[in-house]
């Protein structure tokens, strides 16, 4: 199943261009707010399996983020070996670096993003995990059971704020307005042939800058949910930006950064593509 946040209303996709309004089809039992659906996820899945209703054509410009108001929005650092190497850090063994991506930075899949003036603005395509069932101290091997679905995200990063001393500011450097886009829709885990091995890539003005597979994660989706749950209580609607493969701009020689007027497209196999256009 694919779910969209369309004009702040939950929609089930019939195909990539048409959907049915959940609140209308359920006579108000579910939705319209997407977080209300996550809060009642198990009952929603039962209903959605037989859901029907009048479909309408989707205007992609009206699609919003899949987690517009998460209780917690988390970023995962250094979760692909080649990205660890290019970044010059040590490989995490027990727990990856975790940082907040503050709620005010979350945006939809097709939006214009104002770049930080004078900043070192960089890209990081990521698989975003959306929690569907509360998770605290969950057992190993049960992580996927707590996932509503996954979507495409960008962990856009302003490297000066992130890395300038005296101590790094990962959360702030990655939380400017529009720097946490996600979409175009949530895809439930059962939709994938192999949910642990998805192609992930992004292009800048049509030139490929990242290309990897989610199977290259050091901590895969279930491991991230399980390990985070040993410390946090993950709640329905929480978002986890699960880390990026190699190919970011700030580690290149010369440094390659996003400029005003450029377009970034990020794609994950089986989900779709999001697109950001940048302005000064």
Buried (B, 14 or more C-beta within 10 A) or exposed (E): BBBBBBEEBBBBBBEEEEBBBBBBBBEEEBBBBBBBBBBBBEEBBEBBEEBEBEBBEBEBEBBBBBBBEBBBBBBBBBBBBEBBEBBEEEEBEEBBBBBBBBBEBBBBBBBEBEBBEEBBBBBBBBBBBBBBBBBEEBEEEBBBBBBBBBBBBBBBBBBBBBBEEEEBBBBBBBBBEBBBBBBBBBBBBEEBEEBBBBEBBBBBEEEEBBBBBBEBBBBBBBBBBBBBBEEBEBBBBBBBBBBBBBBBBBBEEEEBBBEEEBEBBBBBBEBBBBBBEBEE
